[in-house]
């Protein structure tokens, strides 16, 4: 029990700061995020530097993944999907890799509330920025009175509720999974945590990335769909 308490205490206290060449220190979540971004840039360069008209098997897999994601954006965002796809795809890849760092016994940046809160705030800007961009200032304000004017207070509450829900759903699930796995690793033989890691670190990590991006897409669709209906 004391060992479990120590593990929980270490997680709640947060991972120690990382020293950069002995010159300065940065929070662990920032350092891991830098590593994730560098990894994604490197992988992107390697996978796209020799694209061919007759694709190789890796290129076919890459194109299939991009096509599936683009189709998701098209179906939910309509004619404006190209504006959003690069941003949403980047966030999806970032979250996916961040959530899976637990497999390497590295604390995921998404177990830091500052990281998830920032991502949620960016989604908030995307959602309501789109609302005013495509429907105009007065049209954007009028959107808060839909479908009926007396729902205005509830619709305004959603401005705060949506990012909080996005933030804490991602944060809570990643923290819970990491805590469970750290506890299991501390008290069980090495071979026992493997199947559990497949769920808590792999499956749940992928699931939370998908949920975060999909909810952002749905909320954005809600903010612009009236404009599309008027012009279709």
Secondary structure, 3 states (H helix, E strand, C coil): CHHHHHHHHHHHHCCCCEEECCCEEECHHHHHHHHHHHHHHHHHHHHHCCCCCCCCHHHHHHHHHHHHHHHHHHHHHHHHHHHHHHHHHHHHHHHHHHHHHHHHCCCCHHHCHHHHHHHHHHHHHHHHHHHHHHHHHHHHHHHCCCCCHHHHHHHHHHHHHHHHHHHHHHHHHHHHHHHHHHHHHHHCCCCCHHHHHHHHHHHHHHHHHHHHHHHHHHHHHHHHHHHHHHHC
